[in-house]
């Protein structure tokens, strides 16, 4: 049998190489012969019509012999004194590393012969494990000499897990989600992701994708386990950096269908996790931990991090692409979906915190005011918050719009069901906020935004309206019309549309006030005004979408739900705020169009809202 002869050749070569010993010249000669034979074997196994590929599943003894031989050969790369922490690790000869690489490539090809061969090679993994941790150590994973070997190891693990539930479970528990008490095996997948080799990263992500596709429990573990969180963060960082590199290279944002292989693989992995209903759980898992009570003073609590923003961006892209395959399994229904609950809770808390910080900034008209409340402002706690709110609103609006699109197409997918549930939740919580406001208004007099923040703005729509009012006051619209010829007295000589202020290139006193607030925020450690780009526009969009109902086909319940939203926005003085958004704004493109749409929805069928706006009409004297 040809395959048996190959096995004998490999065994004989390993024996002769082990005994080669004393002479370097002889060892090099043996390595050259050995490498040639292994490469020939690997090329033959890679062919779909290979005899060894067809005969291997029927010869488990040969498979076991090859597994032992190849793993033993690969392990020769580990220096003899590597385990001695006191001694200096001596790098093996390049020929030995090359032989180890060829051995793992042959093993990588052989395990594709079938699940029975995968099982046999996996049973011999103990022989390979020391090598896996050696090549993924910091010194080796960034060493060009070991890069092909690390790549072959990652590809071997990926092929071992392909369509094999048993091995997937063992790889997951041993190399991915192992508990902290395990002997560092839980870090292997993370160590592989530390590589800068593109092919190694692709193979590692493919390994994780195979494991997640094979089990809903592993998906849940991936989304919630504290031991897997560093892996989750590493994947998001790699995706963000990959997209940033592509954008730098092409000079513009990269569409999903133009992502490179690695980015596309990571997006596929997260799309699978999104489809199985784990977005909310991942968003919660990535929440920055609160500082301990004993923490050093002056360290602010970070409410949102880059990993969460990247995850939200991926989810927005997934929803925008149609949320293909989205499902609600088991007892996770629309009424209790973590995706909806966590998204709404996170959005509300961020809105409340942002408006609270901005509202406590010193009044530009009274710069000498240094009250104790204002001195407590720490702008560092809102770094990244405005951008995160923008992405959250885009996710919610896109989800609701997807629901409307599928209604029009007579579709009834789970994404459609979840989108309707999200809209219902927003409207339902707005009704509760309206009821609470009515009860409190009958017993207390509320005169400041902080009162509303404490007592009322605890729901998404209420928090949206209050935040929009605070941001509108702090950062008034900046007209894109430039003041190219300011006069000496500080007033513009250029004609501007009524109600507009000049941009930062002009000399408007209103713009100066806005700049003062931005400067105060930066002085408190916060972001500049460009961090608030698109914020007002997206908040207006959300109000407009939630307050929309089709007048002809909308049900009585839907119209009643929208009526509650309309009344709630008016009660929080949001109607006039939305009206003020009909100005051109350099930091919020197309806000005027969205404000007109939102204003139309807030006035439709609501006599009280219409009368309030009617009071603004010019009265003839």
C-alpha positions in Angstrom: 0.0 0.0 0.0 1.4 3.4 -1.0 0.2 5.1 2.2 1.9 2.5 4.4 5.1 3.1 2.5 4.8 6.8 3.1 4.3 6.2 6.8 7.4 4.0 7.0 9.5 6.7 5.1 8.4 9.4 7.6 9.2 7.2 10.6 12.6 6.3 9.2 13.4 9.8 8.5 12.4 10.9 12.0 14.5 8.2 13.6 17.6 9.1 11.5 17.1 12.8 12.3 16.9 12.2 16.0 20.1 10.2 15.9 21.8 12.7 13.6 23.3 14.4 16.6 26.9 15.3 16.4 27.5 16.6 12.9 25.8 19.8 11.7 26.4 18.9 8.1 24.7 15.6 8.4 21.8 17.2 10.1 21.4 19.7 7.3 21.5 16.9 4.8 18.8 14.9 6.7 16.7 18.0 7.0 16.8 18.7 3.3 15.7 15.1 2.5 13.1 15.2 5.2 11.7 18.5 4.0 11.5 17.3 0.4 9.6 14.2 1.4 7.1 16.0 3.6 6.4 18.6 1.0 5.8 15.9 -1.5 3.4 14.2 0.9 1.6 17.4 1.7 1.1 18.3 -2.0 -0.3 14.8 -2.7 -2.7 14.9 0.2 -4.0 18.3 -0.9 -5.2 16.9 -4.2 -8.9 16.0 -4.2 -8.1 12.7 -6.1 -5.3 11.7 -3.8 -5.1 8.0 -3.0 -3.9 8.7 0.5 -6.9 10.9 1.1 -9.2 8.1 0.0 -7.4 5.4 1.9 -6.6 7.3 5.1 -10.1 7.0 6.8 -9.8 3.2 6.4 -6.4 3.0 8.1 -6.6 4.5 11.6 -3.3 2.9 12.6 -1.6 4.8 9.8 -3.3 8.0 10.9 -2.2 7.6 14.5 1.4 6.8 13.4 1.5 9.9 11.2 0.0 12.1 14.0 2.7 11.0 16.5 5.5 11.3 13.9 4.5 14.7 12.7 3.8 16.2 16.1 7.1 14.9 17.4 8.9 16.3 14.4 7.1 19.7 14.9 8.0 19.8 18.6 11.8 19.7 17.7 11.5 23.5 17.2 11.2 24.0 21.0 14.7 24.7 22.4 16.0 22.2 24.9 16.4 24.8 27.6 13.2 26.7 26.8 11.6 25.5 30.0 14.5 26.8 32.1 13.5 30.3 33.0 17.0 31.1 34.3 18.8 30.0 31.2 18.9 31.9 27.9 16.7 30.3 25.3 18.7 29.3 22.2 16.9 29.6 18.9 16.9 26.4 16.9 18.5 26.2 13.5 16.4 27.6 10.7 16.3 24.2 9.0 14.6 22.7 12.1 12.0 25.4 12.2 11.4 24.8 8.5 11.0 21.1 9.0 8.5 21.7 11.8 6.5 24.0 9.6 6.3 21.4 6.8 5.2 18.8 9.3 2.3 20.9 10.5 1.3 21.7 7.0 1.2 18.0 6.2 -0.9 17.4 9.4 -3.1 20.3 8.3 -3.9 18.7 5.0 -4.3 15.2 6.4 -7.0 16.1 8.9 -9.3 17.2 6.1 -9.6 13.5 5.1 -12.6 13.1 7.5 -13.9 13.4 11.0 -12.3 10.1 12.1 -8.9 11.4 11.1 -9.6 14.6 12.9 -10.4 12.6 16.1 -7.1 10.6 15.8 -5.0 13.7 15.4 -6.8 15.5 18.2 -6.1 12.7 20.6 -2.4 13.3 20.0 -2.7 17.1 20.8 -0.8 16.7 24.1 2.3 16.2 22.0 1.6 19.4 20.1 0.5 21.7 22.9 3.9 22.7 24.1 4.8 23.9 20.6 1.5 25.8 20.4 2.4 27.9 23.5 6.0 28.3 22.5 5.3 29.8 19.0 2.5 32.0 20.4 4.8 33.5 23.2 5.4 37.2 22.8 9.0 36.8 21.5 8.1 34.2 18.9 4.7 35.4 17.7 6.3 38.6 16.4 9.4 36.9 15.1 9.6 36.5 11.3 11.4 33.2 11.7 8.5 31.5 13.4 5.7 33.2 11.4 5.1 30.4 8.9 5.1 27.8 11.8 2.6 29.8 13.8 0.5 30.2 10.6 0.5 26.4 10.0 -0.4 25.7 13.7 -3.4 28.0 13.5 -4.6 26.4 10.2 -4.2 23.0 11.7 -6.4 23.9 14.7 -9.0 25.4 12.3 -9.1 22.3 10.2 -9.4 20.1 13.2 -12.5 21.9 14.3 -14.2 22.0 10.9 -17.6 20.2 11.1 -16.5 18.3 14.2 -18.7 19.0 17.2 -16.7 16.9 19.6 -13.4 18.6 18.8 -15.1 22.1 18.7 -16.2 21.6 22.3 -12.8 20.4 23.5 -11.0 23.2 21.7 -13.4 25.7 23.2 -13.0 24.5 26.7 -9.3 24.0 26.4 -8.0 26.9 24.3 -10.8 29.5 24.2 -13.0 29.7 27.3 -11.0 27.8 29.9 -11.3 28.9 33.5 -8.6 31.0 35.1 -7.6 27.9 37.2 -6.5 26.2 34.0 -2.8 26.2 33.0 -3.0 29.2 30.7 -4.7 27.1 28.0 -7.5 29.7 27.9 -5.1 32.2 26.4 -4.0 30.3 23.3 -6.7 31.8 21.0 -5.9 35.2 22.4 -2.2 34.7 21.8 -2.9 33.7 18.2 -4.8 36.9 17.7 -1.7 38.8 18.9 0.0 37.8 15.7 0.5 40.4 12.9 0.3 37.8 10.2 -2.9 38.1 8.2 -3.3 34.4 7.4 -2.8 33.4 11.0 -5.5 35.8 12.1 -7.9 34.6 9.4 -7.4 31.0 10.5 -7.9 31.9 14.1 -11.2 33.7 13.4 -12.3 30.8 11.2 -11.7 28.5 14.2 -13.8 30.7 16.4 -16.5 30.9 13.8 -16.6 27.1 13.4 -17.0 26.7 17.2 -19.8 29.3 17.4 -21.7 28.0 14.5 -21.7 24.6 16.0 -23.3 25.5 19.3 -25.8 28.0 20.7 -24.3 27.4 24.2 -20.8 28.4 22.9 -22.3 31.6 21.4 -23.8 32.4 24.7 -20.5 31.7 26.4 -18.7 33.9 23.9 -21.1 36.8 24.6 -21.2 36.6 28.4 -18.1 34.9 29.8 -15.6 37.1 31.6 -12.8 34.8 30.5 -13.7 35.3 26.8 -14.1 39.1 27.1 -10.4 39.8 26.2 -10.9 37.7 23.1 -14.0 39.6 22.2 -12.2 42.9 22.7 -9.2 41.7 20.6 -11.5 40.8 17.7 -13.2 44.2 17.8 -9.8 46.0 17.9 -8.5 44.0 15.0 -11.6 44.8 12.9 -11.4 48.5 13.8 -7.7 48.7 12.9 -8.3 46.7 9.7 -11.0 49.1 8.6 -8.9 52.1 9.5 -6.0 50.8 7.5 -8.3 50.2 4.5 -9.8 53.7 4.8 -6.3 55.2 4.9 -5.3 53.3 1.9 -8.3 54.1 -0.2 -8.9 57.6 1.2 -12.6 56.9 2.0 -14.9 54.7 4.0 -15.0 51.1 2.9 -18.3 49.3 2.2 -19.1 45.9 3.6 -18.7 44.2 0.2 -15.2 45.8 -0.1 -13.8 44.5 3.2 -10.6 42.4 3.1 -10.7 38.7 4.0 -9.9 39.2 7.7 -12.5 42.0 8.2 -15.1 40.1 6.3 -14.4 37.0 8.4 -14.8 38.9 11.7 -18.0 40.5 10.4 -19.3 37.1 9.5 -18.6 35.9 13.0 -20.4 38.8 14.7 -23.3 38.6 12.2 -23.8 35.0 13.4 -23.7 36.2 17.0 -26.2 39.0 16.2 -28.5 36.6 14.3 -28.6 34.3 17.4 -29.7 37.2 19.6 -26.4 37.9 21.4 -25.9 41.6 20.6 -27.3 42.9 23.8 -25.4 40.4 25.9 -22.1 41.3 24.3 -22.8 45.1 24.7 -23.4 44.5 28.4 -20.3 42.3 28.8 -18.1 45.0 27.3 -19.4 47.6 29.7 -16.4 49.3 31.5 -16.3 48.2 35.1 -16.9 50.8 37.7 -13.8 51.9 39.7 -13.4 50.4 43.1 -14.1 52.5 46.2 -10.4 52.4 47.0 -9.4 53.6 43.6 -7.2 56.6 43.4 -9.1 59.9 43.4 -9.2 61.8 40.1 -9.7 58.7 38.0 -13.1 59.2 36.2 -15.5 56.4 35.5 -15.5 55.6 31.8 -19.1 54.9 30.7 -18.3 53.6 27.2 -15.3 52.2 25.4 -14.0 51.7 21.9 -15.0 48.0 21.9 -18.6 48.9 22.5 -18.6 51.5 19.8 -17.1 49.1 17.3 -19.7 46.5 18.3 -22.5 49.0 17.8 -21.0 49.9 14.4 -21.0 46.2 13.4 -24.6 45.8 14.6 -25.7 48.9 12.7 -24.1 47.4 9.5 -25.8 44.1 10.2 -29.2 45.8 10.5 -28.6 48.0 7.5 -27.8 44.9 5.4 -31.2 43.4 6.3 -30.5 41.5 9.4 -30.4 38.2 7.5 -31.0 35.2 9.7 -32.0 37.1 12.8 -33.9 34.8 15.1 -35.3 34.7 18.6 -34.7 31.3 20.1 -36.1 29.5 23.1 -37.8 31.7 25.7 -36.1 34.9 24.4 -39.2 36.7 23.0 -39.5 40.3 21.7 -40.9 41.3 25.2 -37.7 40.3 27.0 -35.0 40.3 24.3 -31.7 41.3 25.7 -30.9 43.0 22.4 -33.8 45.5 22.9 -33.6 45.8 26.7 -29.8 46.4 26.9 -29.8 48.8 23.9 -32.6 51.0 25.4 -31.1 50.9 28.9 -27.7 51.8 27.7 -29.0 54.6 25.5 -31.1 56.1 28.2 -28.3 56.1 30.8 -25.8 57.7 28.4 -28.3 60.4 27.4 -29.0 61.2 31.1 -25.3 61.3 31.9 -24.4 63.5 28.9 -27.2 66.1 29.5 -26.4 66.1 33.2 -22.7 67.0 32.6 -23.4 69.6 29.9 -26.2 71.2 31.9 -23.8 71.7 34.8 -21.2 73.6 32.8 -20.8 77.3 33.9 -23.2 79.7 32.1 -21.2 81.6 29.5 -23.3 84.7 30.3 -22.1 84.5 33.9 -18.4 83.4 33.8 -17.9 84.3 37.5 -20.4 81.7 38.7 -18.3 78.9 40.4 -21.0 77.1 42.4 -20.1 73.9 44.0 -22.3 71.9 41.6 -20.5 73.3 38.6 -17.1 72.6 40.1 -18.0 68.9 40.1 -18.1 68.7 36.3 -15.6 66.2 34.9 -15.7 66.2 31.2 -13.6 63.1 30.9 -16.6 61.0 31.8 -18.3 61.9 28.5 -15.4 61.1 26.2 -16.9 58.9 23.4 -20.5 59.3 24.8 -21.9 61.6 22.0 -20.5 59.4 19.3 -21.9 56.3 21.0 -25.4 57.8 21.3 -25.3 58.7 17.6 -24.6 55.1 16.7 -27.2 53.8 19.1 -29.8 56.0 17.5 -28.8 54.9 14.0 -29.2 51.3 15.1 -32.7 51.9 16.5 -33.9 54.0 13.6 -32.5 51.4 11.1 -34.2 48.6 13.0 -37.5 50.3 13.0 -37.2 51.3 9.4 -36.4 47.6 8.5 -39.6 46.6 10.3 -41.6 49.1 8.2 -39.9 47.9 5.0 -40.8 44.3 5.7 -44.4 45.3 6.5 -44.6 46.9 3.1 -43.2 43.8 1.5 -45.6 41.5 3.5 -42.7 39.8 5.2 -42.8 38.6 8.8 -39.3 37.7 9.8 -37.9 37.8 13.3 -36.0 41.0 12.5 -39.3 42.5 11.6 -40.9 41.3 14.8 -38.0 42.7 16.9 -38.2 46.0 15.1 -41.9 46.3 15.9 -41.1 45.4 19.5 -38.5 48.0 19.7 -40.9 50.7 18.5 -43.6 49.4 20.9 -41.1 49.6 23.8 -40.2 53.2 23.0 -43.8 54.3 22.7 -44.8 52.3 25.8 -42.1 53.9 27.9 -43.0 57.3 26.6 -46.5 56.8 27.8 -45.2 55.8 31.2 -43.1 58.9 31.2 -46.0 61.1 30.3 -48.1 59.6 33.1 -45.4 60.2 35.6 -44.9 63.7 34.4 -48.6 64.4 34.8 -48.6 63.0 38.4 -45.6 65.0 39.4 -46.8 68.2 37.7 -50.0 68.0 39.8 -48.0 67.9 43.1 -44.7 69.7 42.4 -43.4 72.7 40.6 -40.4 71.8 38.4 -38.5 74.8 37.1 -35.1 73.5 35.9 -33.8 70.8 33.6 -32.1 69.1 36.5 -35.5 68.6 38.2 -36.7 66.9 35.0 -33.5 64.9 34.9 -34.0 63.6 38.4 -37.7 63.0 38.2 -38.8 62.3 34.7 -36.2 61.7 32.0 -35.7 58.1 32.9 -37.1 56.7 29.6 -35.6 56.8 26.1 -37.9 59.4 24.6 -37.8 61.7 27.6 -34.0 61.4 27.9 -33.8 62.2 24.1 -35.9 65.3 24.4 -34.1 66.7 27.5 -30.7 66.0 25.9 -31.7 67.6 22.6 -32.8 70.8 24.5 -29.5 70.9 26.5 -27.3 70.3 23.5 -29.3 72.8 21.4 -28.7 75.5 24.1 -25.0 74.6 24.5 -24.2 74.2 20.8 -26.5 76.4 18.7 -26.7 75.9 15.0 -23.6 77.0 13.1 -24.4 78.2 9.6 -22.3 76.8 6.8 -22.4 80.4 5.3 -18.9 81.8 6.0 -18.2 85.4 7.0 -15.5 86.3 4.6 -15.5 90.0 5.2 -16.2 90.9 8.9 -16.3 94.6 9.7 -14.3 96.3 12.3 -17.1 96.5 14.9 -17.4 92.8 15.1 -20.6 92.5 13.0 -20.8 90.6 9.8 -21.0 92.4 6.5 -22.2 89.3 4.7 -25.8 88.5 4.3 -27.1 85.5 6.2 -30.5 83.9 6.2 -32.6 85.0 9.1 -32.1 82.9 12.2 -28.6 81.7 11.3 -25.4 82.2 13.1 -21.9 82.2 11.7 -19.6 79.2 11.7 -16.3 79.2 13.5 -14.9 81.3 10.7 -17.2 84.2 11.5 -17.6 86.6 14.4 -21.1 86.1 15.6 -21.6 86.7 19.3 -23.9 83.6 19.5 -21.1 81.6 17.9 -18.7 83.0 20.5 -21.0 81.8 23.2 -21.1 78.4 21.7 -17.3 78.4 21.5 -17.1 79.4 25.2 -19.1 76.4 26.2 -17.0 74.1 24.0 -13.9 75.6 25.6 -15.3 75.1 29.1 -16.1 71.5 28.3 -12.6 70.9 27.0 -11.1 72.7 30.0 -13.0 70.1 32.2 -11.3 67.3 30.3 -14.1 66.7 27.9 -14.1 66.4 24.1 -14.3 69.3 21.6 -17.5 70.3 19.8 -16.7 68.1 16.8 -17.4 65.2 19.1 -21.1 66.4 19.0 -21.4 66.2 15.2 -24.6 64.6 14.0 -25.9 64.3 17.6 -28.8 66.8 17.3 -29.7 65.4 13.9 -29.9 61.8 15.1 -31.9 62.7 18.2 -34.4 64.6 16.0 -34.6 61.5 13.7 -35.4 59.2 16.6 -38.3 61.5 17.8 -39.6 61.7 14.2 -39.6 57.9 13.6 -41.2 57.1 17.0 -43.9 59.7 16.4 -44.9 58.4 12.9 -48.0 56.5 12.1 -49.5 55.8 8.7 -52.7 57.9 8.7 -54.7 55.5 6.5 -53.5 52.1 7.5 -52.4 52.7 11.1 -54.5 50.9 13.7 -56.3 52.7 16.6 -53.7 51.4 19.0 -50.8 52.6 16.9 -52.4 56.1 16.6 -53.0 56.2 20.3 -49.4 55.2 21.0 -48.1 58.0 18.7 -50.5 60.4 20.4 -48.8 59.7 23.8 -45.4 60.4 22.2 -46.7 63.7 20.7 -48.1 64.8 24.1 -44.9 63.7 25.9 -42.7 65.7 23.6 -44.8 68.8 24.0 -44.9 68.4 27.8 -41.1 68.4 27.9 -41.0 71.5 25.8 -39.6 69.4 23.0 -41.9 70.8 20.3 -40.3 74.2 20.2 -36.8 72.6 20.4 -37.6 70.5 17.3 -38.9 73.6 15.6 -35.6 75.4 16.3 -33.8 72.6 14.6 -35.0 73.8 11.2 -31.9 75.9 10.8 -28.9 74.9 8.7 -26.2 73.5 11.0 -22.6 72.8 9.9 -22.2 70.0 12.4 -25.5 68.4 11.6 -26.0 68.0 7.8 -29.6 67.6 6.7 -30.9 68.4 10.1 -33.5 70.8 8.7 -35.1 68.1 6.5 -35.3 65.7 9.4 -36.7 68.4 11.7 -39.4 69.2 9.2 -40.4 65.5 9.0 -40.4 65.2 12.8 -42.4 68.4 13.2 -44.9 67.1 10.7 -45.3 63.9 12.7 -45.6 65.7 16.0 -48.4 67.9 14.7 -50.3 65.3 12.8 -53.7 64.8 14.4 -52.7 66.5 17.6 -54.8 69.7 18.2 -52.8 70.8 21.3 -49.5 70.6 19.4 -51.0 72.5 16.5 -52.3 75.3 18.7 -49.0 75.7 20.4 -47.2 76.2 17.0 -50.1 78.5 15.9 -49.2 80.8 18.7 -45.9 81.6 17.0 -47.7 83.1 14.0 -47.0 86.8 13.4 -49.9 88.9 14.7 -50.8 92.1 12.8 -50.8 95.2 15.0 
